[in-house]
Amino acid sequence: MKTKDEVLKMEICECGEKNVAQAIDIFQNTSLPFKKAKKLVTECNKTCCRAALMKLFDMQQFGKYDYDEIALLVEKRLERMRRLAEGA
């Protein structure tokens, strides 16, 4: 298990080069719906980090964060990207 600080430092989106802490900050400081707020984090239209960002956005809306779940989703994305790179 990662600590809260380790999770906050994890890169949630390669395209936007944002970590979890930056994504939380962006989501907290906007009243935009998910699709537009996601674009502030990712700076693109790709869906590679959508699951983690959607869960993080929902957590921010409810005011409670599950850092273990966030870490798991980010790691799943990284594993999926590694498998794609190996298969190419």
C-alpha positions in Angstrom: 0.0 0.0 0.0 1.2 3.5 -0.9 1.0 6.3 1.6 -1.2 9.3 0.9 1.8 11.4 -0.1 3.0 8.8 -2.5 -0.5 8.6 -4.1 -0.7 12.4 -4.4 2.6 12.4 -6.3 1.5 9.7 -8.8 1.1 10.9 -12.3 -2.6 10.6 -13.2 -2.3 11.8 -16.8 0.7 11.6 -19.1 -0.7 14.0 -21.6 -1.3 16.8 -19.1 1.7 15.8 -17.0 -0.4 16.2 -13.9 -0.2 14.3 -10.7 -3.1 13.3 -8.4 -2.7 16.4 -6.1 -2.8 18.7 -9.1 -5.9 17.0 -10.5 -7.6 17.3 -7.1 -6.7 21.0 -7.0 -8.1 21.6 -10.5 -11.3 19.7 -9.7 -11.8 21.6 -6.4 -11.4 25.0 -8.1 -13.8 24.5 -10.9 -17.6 24.2 -11.2 -17.4 22.7 -14.7 -18.9 19.3 -15.4 -16.6 16.3 -15.5 -16.0 16.3 -19.3 -14.8 19.9 -19.3 -12.9 19.6 -15.9 -11.2 16.5 -17.2 -9.9 18.5 -20.2 -8.3 21.0 -17.8 -6.3 18.1 -16.3 -5.5 16.1 -19.4 -5.2 18.9 -21.9 -6.4 16.3 -24.5 -9.4 14.3 -25.6 -7.9 10.8 -25.0 -9.6 8.3 -22.7 -6.5 6.5 -21.2 -6.9 8.1 -17.8 -10.7 8.5 -17.8 -11.5 5.9 -15.2 -9.1 7.3 -12.6 -10.1 10.9 -13.2 -13.8 10.1 -13.1 -13.4 8.3 -9.8 -11.3 11.2 -8.5 -13.9 13.8 -9.7 -16.7 11.8 -7.9 -14.6 11.6 -4.7 -14.0 15.4 -4.8 -17.8 16.0 -5.3 -18.5 13.9 -2.1 -15.5 15.4 -0.2 -13.9 12.0 0.7 -10.9 10.5 -1.0 -10.0 6.8 -1.1 -6.2 7.0 -1.9 -5.9 3.2 -2.2 -8.5 3.1 -4.9 -6.9 6.0 -6.8 -3.5 4.3 -6.6 -5.1 1.0 -7.9 -6.7 2.8 -10.9 -3.6 4.7 -11.8 -1.5 1.4 -11.6 -4.1 -0.4 -13.8 -3.7 2.3 -16.4 0.1 2.0 -16.3 -0.1 -1.7 -16.6 -2.5 -1.5 -19.6 -0.1 1.0 -21.3 2.8 -1.4 -20.7 0.9 -4.3 -22.2 0.0 -2.2 -25.2 3.6 -1.2 -25.7 4.8 -4.8 -25.5 2.2 -5.9 -28.0 3.0 -3.3 -30.6 
